[in-house]
Amino acid sequence: MADVAMWQDKQVQAEFKDKAQTRFKEIQAELEGQAVVVAIEPESGDYFVGPTLGKADAAAYEQYPDVWVYFVRLDKPEAAIALPTW
């Protein structure tokens, strides 16, 4: 089960988001021009790309089942959300 602290602790949420956004900035240039969703696992720095949220999640789930990841649209980075893989 995904860590419930993400729902309950604002500091955990902020640290997770900061790590994920830092990693996103590192990889953003190499993915430029693609209309994709990126799923980032902030602790490892691993990321998974898909044309949709569902495809990015499926790729992330293979390696990280039921773990919190940060989903972000490359063409609209402000449309980001932390969710456990499903």
Secondary structure, 3 states (H helix, E strand, C coil): CCCCHHHHCHHHHHHHHHHHHHHHHHHCHHHCCCCCEEEEECCCCEEEEECCHHHHHHHHHHHCCCCEEEEEECCEEEEEEEEECC
